Every structure is written in C-alpha cells, then in structure tokens.
Amino acid sequence: MDKTAKIRELNDRARTTFKNVQVMLALGIRTRPEKEVSEILERVRTFNEFTPANNPYLENDCACFDYNGDRIIWKFDYYSSSDMQYASDDPADPNKTTRVLTIMDAAQDW
C-alpha cells in the first residue's frame, strides 16, 4: 500500500470510529445544544462526499458540509506521538503519529 493510501485508511478509520484520534471541538461547535453537537459528529463520522475539489491529495484529511445554514469544517493534523509539539514526519505510520481531528464552525472559529 502506498503512503497516500495508508494515510487515507488511517484518517478514515479515525474519523468514522473516533478511535486512535484526539477529537477537538472548536468553540462554535462546543457551545451548541447537545443534540446539534451529536448530529454534527455523526455527519463527520459518515461523511463520504470526497471529490477532487475537496480532497486534492486523496488523504481524506479535510472537508466541509452545511448544517442548518452553517458551514462546518473538519480537518486532521498530525503530530509526533512522543510530545505532540511537532508535526509528524510520517503520518502514514501510526506508531510515530498522533492524529488530531478538529471540528469547527467556519463563521465562528475560522
């Protein structure tokens, strides 16, 4: 499996299960009613509308969708597993990488 395919697989697994990932909710998401937060999280988990326009590197690492008239963005960042202070030098290696999935409201958090 090539590196891009491995990153995509790891991202998809992390996003759909919320396992082996730190999920961060930006203020524009955290302050919503619990029902809305749950619905947004479910939309992120089940997102499958990747296109060349929103996924140019084929890593399934970032996308957005509309929710009740608001633009919701989610994206992955990759940090070194040892301290999370530096970017990972190999996001395809889960032993060297901690994934952070940030979910935000484009109007409030971007």
Backbone as JSON, one array per atom type, in Angstrom:
{
  "sequence": "MDKTAKIRELNDRARTTFKNVQVMLALGIRTRPEKEVSEILERVRTFNEFTPANNPYLENDCACFDYNGDRIIWKFDYYSSSDMQYASDDPADPNKTTRVLTIMDAAQDW",
  "N": [[0.85, -1.18, 0.0], [0.59, 2.17, -0.88], [1.92, 5.28, 0.47], [0.06, 7.44, 0.51], [-2.41, 6.08, 0.32], [-2.3, 4.65, 2.72], [-2.34, 6.73, 4.63], [-4.87, 7.8, 4.04], [-6.48, 5.57, 4.71], [-5.94, 5.38, 7.5], [-6.89, 7.9, 8.32], [-9.61, 7.71, 7.59], [-10.45, 5.58, 9.22], [-9.97, 6.67, 11.78], [-11.69, 8.9, 11.71], [-14.25, 7.77, 11.29], [-14.63, 6.14, 13.48], [-13.72, 7.46, 15.7], [-11.6, 6.55, 17.18], [-8.24, 6.13, 18.3], [-7.54, 8.77, 17.88], [-7.47, 12.22, 18.68], [-10.19, 14.13, 19.32], [-11.12, 17.34, 18.7], [-13.26, 19.91, 19.54], [-14.1, 22.94, 18.32], [-14.91, 26.21, 19.68], [-17.26, 27.2, 18.44], [-18.64, 24.9, 17.91], [-18.68, 23.46, 20.34], [-20.32, 25.05, 21.95], [-22.89, 24.71, 21.11], [-26.25, 23.32, 21.31], [-26.6, 20.06, 22.83], [-27.84, 18.1, 21.21], [-27.43, 19.11, 18.61], [-24.62, 19.04, 18.5], [-24.22, 16.27, 18.63], [-25.45, 15.51, 16.21], [-23.8, 16.82, 14.36], [-21.33, 15.54, 14.86], [-22.02, 12.96, 14.02], [-22.45, 13.46, 11.31], [-19.83, 14.07, 10.54], [-18.58, 11.6, 11.06], [-19.86, 9.98, 9.16], [-19.33, 11.15, 6.76], [-18.85, 11.11, 3.3], [-18.37, 12.31, 0.9], [-16.22, 12.88, -0.81], [-14.34, 14.61, -3.2], [-12.39, 15.53, -6.11], [-12.11, 18.28, -5.81], [-12.42, 18.85, -3.05], [-10.65, 17.17, -1.92], [-7.86, 17.09, -2.78], [-5.37, 15.81, -2.37], [-5.98, 13.23, -1.89], [-6.14, 12.13, 0.65], [-8.24, 12.16, 2.4], [-8.44, 14.08, 4.46], [-9.6, 16.48, 5.19], [-12.61, 18.35, 5.09], [-15.81, 19.87, 4.35], [-19.19, 20.72, 5.24], [-22.65, 21.66, 4.99], [-24.66, 22.62, 7.7], [-27.68, 23.15, 9.01], [-27.68, 25.7, 7.8], [-25.17, 26.63, 8.46], [-21.65, 26.54, 7.89], [-19.72, 23.79, 8.35], [-16.54, 22.69, 9.21], [-14.12, 20.16, 9.08], [-10.94, 18.79, 9.99], [-7.79, 17.11, 9.79], [-4.83, 17.06, 11.77], [-1.41, 16.23, 12.15], [0.71, 15.0, 14.56], [3.88, 14.49, 16.21], [4.14, 11.5, 18.02], [5.46, 11.36, 20.41], [5.5, 13.82, 21.86], [3.68, 15.66, 20.9], [4.3, 18.24, 20.17], [5.45, 18.82, 17.81], [5.19, 18.56, 14.26], [4.27, 15.48, 12.75], [6.64, 13.39, 11.17], [5.9, 11.38, 9.56], [2.93, 10.72, 8.67], [1.75, 8.37, 7.8], [2.54, 6.4, 9.44], [1.3, 4.98, 12.2], [2.51, 4.56, 14.63], [4.27, 6.6, 14.98], [2.77, 8.84, 14.95], [0.34, 11.06, 16.2], [-2.98, 11.61, 15.7], [-5.06, 14.42, 15.28], [-8.26, 15.49, 15.19], [-10.01, 18.18, 14.24], [-13.0, 19.94, 14.63], [-15.02, 22.45, 13.4], [-16.93, 25.54, 13.29], [-17.24, 27.39, 10.47], [-17.89, 30.13, 10.33], [-17.61, 31.08, 12.94], [-15.29, 30.05, 14.07], [-13.13, 30.03, 12.31]],
  "CA": [[0.0, 0.0, 0.0], [1.41, 3.38, -0.92], [1.81, 6.17, 1.64], [-1.21, 8.18, 0.44], [-3.49, 5.14, 0.64], [-2.2, 4.34, 4.15], [-2.83, 7.92, 5.35], [-6.31, 7.83, 3.83], [-7.06, 4.5, 5.53], [-5.86, 5.77, 8.92], [-7.8, 9.02, 8.54], [-10.99, 7.22, 7.54], [-10.7, 4.79, 10.43], [-10.05, 7.59, 12.92], [-12.88, 9.75, 11.58], [-15.5, 7.02, 11.38], [-14.75, 5.46, 14.77], [-13.18, 8.35, 16.75], [-10.6, 5.79, 17.94], [-6.85, 6.46, 17.94], [-7.54, 10.16, 17.43], [-7.99, 13.2, 19.63], [-11.21, 14.95, 18.66], [-11.2, 18.68, 19.29], [-14.41, 20.68, 19.1], [-13.88, 24.38, 18.48], [-15.93, 26.88, 20.46], [-18.5, 27.3, 17.68], [-19.31, 23.6, 17.99], [-18.88, 23.12, 21.76], [-21.36, 25.85, 22.61], [-24.2, 24.37, 20.55], [-27.01, 22.33, 22.11], [-26.07, 18.7, 22.76], [-28.43, 17.41, 20.06], [-26.73, 19.58, 17.42], [-23.26, 18.5, 18.53], [-24.33, 14.85, 18.26], [-25.75, 15.43, 14.78], [-22.59, 17.23, 13.62], [-20.37, 14.45, 14.99], [-22.48, 11.88, 13.15], [-22.18, 13.87, 9.91], [-18.39, 13.91, 10.31], [-18.31, 10.16, 11.0], [-20.42, 9.33, 7.97], [-19.01, 11.93, 5.57], [-18.28, 10.29, 2.23], [-18.58, 13.09, -0.31], [-14.92, 13.35, -1.25], [-14.21, 14.89, -4.63], [-11.09, 16.15, -6.37], [-12.11, 19.67, -5.35], [-12.26, 18.96, -1.6], [-9.71, 16.15, -1.48], [-6.88, 17.05, -3.87], [-4.24, 14.93, -2.08], [-6.56, 11.89, -1.74], [-5.88, 11.63, 2.01], [-9.47, 12.29, 3.21], [-7.95, 14.75, 5.67], [-10.3, 17.73, 5.45], [-13.81, 18.56, 4.27], [-16.81, 20.72, 4.98], [-20.57, 20.46, 4.87], [-23.61, 22.61, 5.55], [-25.51, 22.11, 8.78], [-28.64, 24.18, 9.42], [-27.27, 27.0, 7.27], [-23.8, 26.94, 8.87], [-20.61, 25.75, 7.23], [-18.93, 23.04, 9.32], [-15.28, 22.22, 8.65], [-13.32, 19.25, 9.9], [-9.61, 18.59, 9.41], [-6.79, 16.38, 10.58], [-3.45, 17.49, 11.92], [-0.58, 15.08, 12.52], [1.78, 15.39, 15.48], [4.75, 13.4, 16.66], [3.5, 10.82, 19.13], [6.2, 11.48, 21.66], [5.22, 15.02, 22.65], [2.65, 16.45, 20.23], [4.73, 19.62, 19.98], [5.98, 18.97, 16.47], [4.48, 17.82, 13.21], [4.77, 14.13, 12.49], [7.41, 13.28, 9.93], [5.35, 10.29, 8.75], [1.53, 10.47, 9.03], [1.36, 7.02, 7.42], [2.99, 5.49, 10.5], [0.53, 5.28, 13.42], [3.38, 4.5, 15.81], [5.01, 7.86, 15.07], [1.85, 9.94, 14.7], [-0.92, 11.25, 16.91], [-3.93, 12.34, 14.86], [-5.99, 15.33, 15.95], [-9.36, 15.85, 14.31], [-10.65, 19.41, 14.72], [-14.29, 20.2, 14.01], [-15.27, 23.87, 13.71], [-17.91, 26.32, 12.55], [-16.44, 28.29, 9.64], [-18.19, 31.54, 10.62], [-17.22, 31.45, 14.29], [-13.99, 29.52, 14.53], [-12.09, 30.08, 11.3]],
  "C": [[0.89, 1.23, 0.0], [1.08, 4.3, 0.26], [0.48, 6.93, 1.65], [-2.38, 7.29, 0.82], [-3.49, 4.8, 2.12], [-2.72, 5.52, 4.99], [-4.35, 8.01, 5.23], [-7.01, 6.77, 4.68], [-7.07, 4.86, 7.01], [-6.81, 6.92, 9.23], [-9.25, 8.55, 8.55], [-11.35, 6.42, 8.79], [-10.85, 5.7, 11.66], [-11.34, 8.41, 12.89], [-14.16, 8.97, 11.79], [-15.71, 6.35, 12.72], [-14.43, 6.37, 15.96], [-12.26, 7.58, 17.7], [-9.22, 6.13, 17.41], [-6.76, 7.86, 17.34], [-8.0, 11.03, 18.6], [-8.95, 14.08, 18.87], [-11.32, 16.26, 19.41], [-12.4, 19.41, 18.7], [-14.12, 22.15, 19.37], [-15.09, 25.0, 19.18], [-17.28, 26.95, 19.74], [-19.28, 26.0, 17.61], [-19.65, 23.28, 19.44], [-20.04, 23.85, 22.4], [-22.76, 25.6, 22.04], [-24.95, 23.42, 21.5], [-26.49, 20.91, 21.84], [-26.59, 17.93, 21.54], [-27.72, 17.82, 18.76], [-25.31, 19.04, 17.36], [-23.28, 17.03, 18.1], [-24.57, 14.69, 16.76], [-24.52, 15.8, 13.94], [-21.54, 16.12, 13.68], [-20.75, 13.28, 14.09], [-22.23, 12.21, 11.68], [-20.69, 13.73, 9.58], [-18.06, 12.43, 10.15], [-18.74, 9.53, 9.68], [-20.12, 10.09, 6.67], [-18.35, 11.03, 4.52], [-18.43, 11.0, 0.89], [-17.25, 13.68, -0.81], [-14.9, 13.49, -2.77], [-12.81, 15.45, -4.87], [-11.01, 17.6, -5.87], [-11.87, 19.78, -3.84], [-11.25, 17.96, -1.05], [-8.58, 15.99, -2.49], [-5.7, 16.1, -3.62], [-4.67, 13.5, -1.82], [-6.31, 11.28, -0.37], [-7.12, 11.67, 2.9], [-9.17, 12.97, 4.55], [-8.68, 16.04, 6.03], [-11.53, 17.8, 4.56], [-14.74, 19.51, 5.02], [-18.19, 20.32, 4.48], [-21.45, 21.52, 5.51], [-24.45, 21.91, 6.6], [-26.4, 23.26, 9.25], [-28.2, 25.59, 9.01], [-25.87, 27.43, 7.66], [-22.84, 26.02, 8.14], [-19.75, 25.11, 8.32], [-17.69, 22.5, 8.59], [-14.67, 21.22, 9.62], [-12.0, 19.0, 9.19], [-8.72, 17.82, 10.37], [-5.49, 17.16, 10.63], [-2.69, 16.29, 12.45], [0.59, 15.57, 13.38], [2.65, 14.19, 15.81], [4.13, 12.8, 17.92], [4.19, 11.08, 20.46], [5.81, 12.69, 22.49], [4.11, 15.92, 22.09], [3.02, 17.94, 20.11], [5.19, 19.89, 18.56], [5.14, 18.16, 15.49], [5.1, 16.44, 13.04], [5.55, 14.13, 11.18], [6.89, 12.14, 9.05], [3.92, 9.98, 9.18], [1.02, 9.09, 8.62], [1.74, 5.99, 8.48], [2.26, 5.81, 11.8], [1.37, 5.21, 14.69], [4.17, 5.78, 16.02], [4.09, 9.07, 15.06], [0.65, 9.91, 15.63], [-1.8, 12.11, 16.01], [-4.82, 13.2, 15.74], [-7.0, 15.75, 14.89], [-10.07, 17.06, 14.92], [-11.91, 19.65, 13.91], [-14.68, 21.62, 14.41], [-16.37, 24.44, 12.84], [-17.14, 27.39, 11.78], [-16.67, 29.75, 10.01], [-17.66, 31.98, 11.97], [-15.79, 31.12, 14.64], [-12.86, 29.71, 13.54], [-11.38, 31.37, 11.29]]
}
